[in-house]
Amino acid sequence: MASLGSFLTQAFPPSPQFTEKDIPSQVGKVFLVTGGNSGIGYEVVKILYSKGGTVYMAGRNPGKINAAIEAIKSTHTASPGRIKSLILDLGDLSTIPSCVADFLAQETRLDVLWNNGGIAQVPAGSVSAQGHEAQIGTNCLGPFLLTQLLLPVLLRTAKSVPTAGVRVVWVSSGVIDLKAPPGGLLLDELAPGHHSQDKMHNYSVSKAGDWLLASELDKRVRKHGIVSVALSPGQLKAKGFDRLPWHQRWLMKPLLHEPIMGAYTELWAGLSPEVTCADGGRFALPWGRWHPSPRKDILESLKAKTEGGTGVAAEFWHWCEEQSKGYVGLGN
Ligand SMILES: NC(=O)c1ccc[n+]([C@@H]2O[C@H](COP(=O)([O-])OP(=O)(O)OC[C@H]3O[C@@H](n4cnc5c(N)ncnc54)[C@H](OP(=O)(O)O)[C@@H]3O)[C@@H](O)[C@H]2O)c1
């Protein structure tokens, strides 16, 4: 299913072509990065702040967020930027409307939303606050609801900036090439009682889900000049790997890069002028380039049945709408 070439090009990417040196001043722009207090998200926030942007670091642990904000501010004391905290638990839909309300009470624009925060390799049987498989809940449903609630401000912002200035970046994973089931995601498994007991499978499905959501969002927002894309940030030193069995960690260690490299992938997707609305729904690879050979079965999932595809992405989008509809309209 997955080609050796696909694995190799992600494990040994070419040098990044879009780094902090290529990012102009971001003064006046507003960004939101979920999971910004550690790993890749932390590096994204740091660079955006160093360029003068207003950055919202959204996460579940106020102590960790405040410590991360202080650490970043202390390394860029001359920046005209601002970093602010937002509290949400992506694994608990009930916390998301108040987070969005908090953001909207402070800002009238949002240039780029990075749906970066997520979990990996949690024990089989773990569930979100609403009883969904934990990784589907945290990596897909939470970001879906957050994006839905932020859509009005994204649309308003898009009216006043150049086309493709407003973007939503969905952080997926290269693991989907190797481990996601046919079509990326099996809709029957989403129901309580039907969750797989294979944690790697569940992680891969949730990350394929991110790509499906990026593509479905693109179908809704491209006409408004908004870009929605998914990406694999790369194989990076981060907390998720601590949960792998020791022999897998030992094998993977030489292949792991510093988190800032993953930030380059995310910043390319979110800010590079190379990325246009015509790229909406595509899948980017480390350190900022398009996947040369995405899995055909997942491309079929992205296509509507009326276009000859399987329509899995559309069905997953509707499932997410159903699961989160009780939380739309709260807190705004
Ligand atoms: N590292 C890699 O090699 C790799 C590869 C492929 C994809 N990714 C993806 O890249 C993204 C960033 O991961 P990372 O490597 O930087 O890992 P990380 O250091 O573990 O960062 C994950 C971030 O997400 C936050 N988060 C987790 N669960 C959350 C929840 N329920 N609500 C709000 N925030 C939550 C974490 O907050 P806490 O600090 O409170 O836990 C943390 O800030 C993830 O989506 C991951 O799946 C990473």
The ligand as a MOL file (V3000), in Angstrom:
LIG
                    3D

  0  0  0     0  0            999 V3000
M  V30 BEGIN CTAB
M  V30 COUNTS 48 52 0 0 0
M  V30 BEGIN ATOM
M  V30 1 N 6.5250 14.6020 16.6980 0
M  V30 2 C 6.3140 13.9350 15.5750 0
M  V30 3 O 7.2060 13.2540 15.0620 0
M  V30 4 C 4.9950 14.0220 14.8890 0
M  V30 5 C 4.8200 13.2570 13.7330 0
M  V30 6 C 3.6150 13.3210 13.0780 0
M  V30 7 C 2.6150 14.1510 13.5370 0
M  V30 8 N 2.8020 14.8690 14.6640 0 CHG=1
M  V30 9 C 1.7040 15.7450 15.1240 0
M  V30 10 O 2.2050 17.0220 15.4140 0
M  V30 11 C 1.3690 17.6650 16.3890 0
M  V30 12 C 2.2310 18.2520 17.4850 0
M  V30 13 O 2.8600 17.1910 18.1580 0
M  V30 14 P 4.2810 17.2920 18.8820 0
M  V30 15 O 5.1430 16.3070 18.2240 0
M  V30 16 O 4.7180 18.6960 18.9790 0 CHG=-1
M  V30 17 O 3.8660 16.6760 20.2920 0
M  V30 18 P 3.7870 17.3010 21.7620 0
M  V30 19 O 5.0730 17.9230 22.1520 0
M  V30 20 O 3.2500 16.1810 22.5770 0
M  V30 21 O 2.7260 18.4680 21.6370 0
M  V30 22 C 1.3700 18.2040 21.5690 0
M  V30 23 C 0.6330 19.4190 22.0760 0
M  V30 24 O -0.7750 19.1530 21.9820 0
M  V30 25 C -1.3390 19.4660 23.2500 0
M  V30 26 N -2.5130 18.6650 23.5370 0
M  V30 27 C -2.5800 17.3210 23.6660 0
M  V30 28 N -3.8220 16.9690 24.0100 0
M  V30 29 C -4.5360 18.1010 24.1200 0
M  V30 30 C -5.8650 18.3930 24.4850 0
M  V30 31 N -6.7260 17.4170 24.8110 0
M  V30 32 N -6.2740 19.6710 24.5010 0
M  V30 33 C -5.4270 20.6590 24.1920 0
M  V30 34 N -4.1390 20.4670 23.8560 0
M  V30 35 C -3.7030 19.1970 23.8320 0
M  V30 36 C -0.2450 19.1530 24.2580 0
M  V30 37 O -0.5550 19.7750 25.5010 0
M  V30 38 P 0.0290 19.1980 26.9020 0
M  V30 39 O 1.4280 19.7450 26.9980 0
M  V30 40 O -0.9150 19.7700 27.9070 0
M  V30 41 O 0.0100 17.7080 26.8000 0
M  V30 42 C 0.9450 19.7330 23.5430 0
M  V30 43 O 1.0040 21.1260 23.7160 0
M  V30 44 C 0.3940 16.5820 16.8740 0
M  V30 45 O -0.8490 16.7430 16.2170 0
M  V30 46 C 1.0510 15.2810 16.4160 0
M  V30 47 O 0.1220 14.2390 16.1880 0
M  V30 48 C 3.9760 14.8200 15.3560 0
M  V30 END ATOM
M  V30 BEGIN BOND
M  V30 1 1 1 2
M  V30 2 2 2 3
M  V30 3 1 2 4
M  V30 4 1 4 5
M  V30 5 2 4 48
M  V30 6 2 5 6
M  V30 7 1 6 7
M  V30 8 2 7 8
M  V30 9 1 8 9
M  V30 10 1 8 48
M  V30 11 1 9 10
M  V30 12 1 9 46
M  V30 13 1 10 11
M  V30 14 1 11 12
M  V30 15 1 11 44
M  V30 16 1 12 13
M  V30 17 1 13 14
M  V30 18 2 14 15
M  V30 19 1 14 16
M  V30 20 1 14 17
M  V30 21 1 17 18
M  V30 22 2 18 19
M  V30 23 1 18 20
M  V30 24 1 18 21
M  V30 25 1 21 22
M  V30 26 1 22 23
M  V30 27 1 23 24
M  V30 28 1 23 42
M  V30 29 1 24 25
M  V30 30 1 25 26
M  V30 31 1 25 36
M  V30 32 1 26 27
M  V30 33 1 26 35
M  V30 34 2 27 28
M  V30 35 1 28 29
M  V30 36 1 29 30
M  V30 37 2 29 35
M  V30 38 1 30 31
M  V30 39 2 30 32
M  V30 40 1 32 33
M  V30 41 2 33 34
M  V30 42 1 34 35
M  V30 43 1 36 37
M  V30 44 1 36 42
M  V30 45 1 37 38
M  V30 46 2 38 39
M  V30 47 1 38 40
M  V30 48 1 38 41
M  V30 49 1 42 43
M  V30 50 1 44 45
M  V30 51 1 44 46
M  V30 52 1 46 47
M  V30 END BOND
M  V30 END CTAB
M  END
